[in-house]
């Protein structure tokens, strides 16, 4: 439940998607999402408070500030890619256009996110279980 509390909101996930796509300014997020200013402000403040994003001075020297993913935020990359890929397969009608993520090195769309065992064999649903409780160090 804690993870959903932090990033499970529709607007939060869309902000994170846009942050991974390179958006950094409040106005960029607002323009991209068509979100009300008060909602955007609330979600960005929550992302900053949780340590997923931080603010820093804008690189152009203006009085604006930029919203930047922290290391904690960057760890959400696999989640955002997985959600995007699921959407590409399940949320678009036949013939409908969408934009896919491209590997800058190869120029090819990202391979589908999959989980593999240390020996490289795929790990499938039904092949996992919950472990014992652990404490955070």
C-alpha angles and dihedrals in degrees: 000000000000093000092050090049089056103040109003098099118103094233093046092053091048091049089051091048090052092046090055087049089058105264113143111161130079091236092052092053091046094049093046096047103030087225125158113259094239093052093046091048091050094049094046091048090051092049090051093045091051092050095245092115134017133198124238135171114281112263092232093065095248122134090255121102132220129229111227131184113246123215087269089053094046088058087069091068095100091049093051093045091048092050091048092050092047088051092050089056099038114019103055129076120235109281094014114134125237137162120248129200115259127207103238092211098052101023088227129121113267115270114250112277110252134165120235136190119243089266091056098252114137118258111222134196111276091036096089136070138183115272129214121290114277131193124229114249 
